[in-house]
């Protein structure tokens, strides 16, 4: 099953985000759960990172919860809000 993980940074967390960015990317590459899509959410300026969005594939939500809790961004306190929901993909019209 796929799961959407929507994370919004705490106010003024950009410096903490940037100092943990390489560890975060390496953690995602570790593959404890399959990453379908990942990337930063940005402010209206199109550049300033304000959060994260992931689509993971896992058998159970608990796997995604554990994976997210061990993410370097989570451990460093970057995210102020984290929402995890099962996701049923219905279509992709890029093909």
C-alpha angles and dihedrals in degrees: 000000000000124000130196116217114195116187128181120197124239114252112282093009097129095100091050090047092052094047090053098038098103093047089049093052092047090050092052089050090054087080102215083149124016115262111215096174133357137169146128124281110229137204122252089275087072093233115059110091112230103163148337137263125199138174109201131183117219140142095241138022089234089067091056092045091053093044092050093047090056094048111119090234090056093045091049092051097245096138122069095180130029123182122183121189136168110251129207109200109215103176151348115203096187092094 
